[in-house]
Amino acid sequence: MALAPKFIGQKFAAGISPTTTHTLDIYLDYVCPFSRKMFNSLYTHVLPTVETRYRGKLAIIFRQQIQPWHPSSTLTHEAGAAVLKLAPNKFYEFSYKLFEKQTEFFDVSVVNETRNQTYKRLAEIAGSVGVDEGEVFRLLEIQDTPGEDGSLNSGNGITDDLKVLVKVNRLVGIHVTPTVIFNGAVENAISSSFTKEQWEEWLEKNIT
């Protein structure tokens, strides 16, 4: 599936060109433990391998998948969308840091803080990788006064982008995380528990 230009930071495409033959879409949720395992392998092992051995052959897209039964999932993905808007080249680095601190955004960890307090902590993580912390919070913050038109439920500066991300994922019927789609078809052979060697074996077999 095509990627909207404003979300280009989701794509890792070493040596990408019009002749790039393969696409791996990986649907992950920031508060899913299995997504964390897969992303860590992706970030640590797969991306460097693609950079050195499969340049121009494989595009990898990290598709943000909200799991609404964990309310903080929405907040974390809003932060990811804010980074995409402000500094798309920092999206993968931000995601790595956020997955590192994943448990700090589990239900028990956020239940006693306000929404804006959670946003503050997410903006700090963005700041730690070189994204403007203040600008991230500005996009995320929910105002406590009505809008100029009297509206009380207008969301924040990233709501419209989040709607697009959700709509795109719904169009392909994604539910569980992680889900991997290879060249348009679900690839059940890839597991969140894949080791470096298993990833290398899969890449060698499938990327030509």
SULRASUL-V169655 format. One record per pair of residues at least 12 apart in sequence whose ideal C-beta (glycine too) atoms are under 7 Angstrom apart, sorted by the first residue. I is the first residue (numbers start at 1). J is the second residue. Records with the same first field share a line. If there is no record, write none. Layout:
# SULRASUL-V169655
I->J / J
This chain:
# SULRASUL-V169655
1->25 / 168 / 172
3->61
4->164
6->161
7->84
8->88
9->84 / 88 / 89 / 91
10->61 / 62 / 63 / 84 / 91
11->59 / 61
12->47 / 60 / 92
13->59
14->50 / 51 / 55
15->55 / 56
16->56 / 59
17->56
20->56 / 57 / 59
21->57
22->57 / 58 / 183 / 207
23->59 / 61 / 183
24->58 / 60 / 180 / 182
25->61 / 63 / 181
26->38 / 42 / 60 / 61 / 62 / 63 / 178 / 180
27->63 / 65 / 169 / 174 / 177 / 178 / 179
28->62 / 65 / 177 / 178
29->65 / 66 / 67 / 73 / 177
30->73 / 76 / 77 / 80 / 98 / 99 / 102
31->67 / 70 / 72 / 73 / 76 / 102 / 105 / 106
32->67 / 177
34->177 / 178 / 192
35->177 / 178
36->99 / 102
37->192 / 193
38->178 / 192
39->95 / 99
40->99
41->194 / 199
43->92 / 96
45->196 / 199
46->199
49->200 / 203
54->203 / 207
57->207
58->207
62->95
63->169
64->77 / 80 / 165
65->169 / 174 / 177
66->166
67->177
70->107
72->105 / 107 / 110 / 118
75->115 / 118 / 119 / 122
76->98 / 105 / 122
77->162
78->140 / 158 / 162
79->122 / 126 / 136 / 140
80->94 / 95
81->158 / 161 / 162 / 165
82->136 / 139 / 140 / 158
83->126 / 131 / 136
85->139 / 158 / 161
86->131 / 132 / 135 / 136
87->131
90->129 / 130 / 131
93->129
94->125 / 126 / 129 / 131
97->125 / 128 / 129
98->125
101->125
115->142
116->141 / 142
119->137 / 140 / 141
120->137
122->140
123->136 / 137 / 140
138->157
139->156 / 157 / 158
140->156 / 158
141->156
142->156
178->192
189->202
190->202
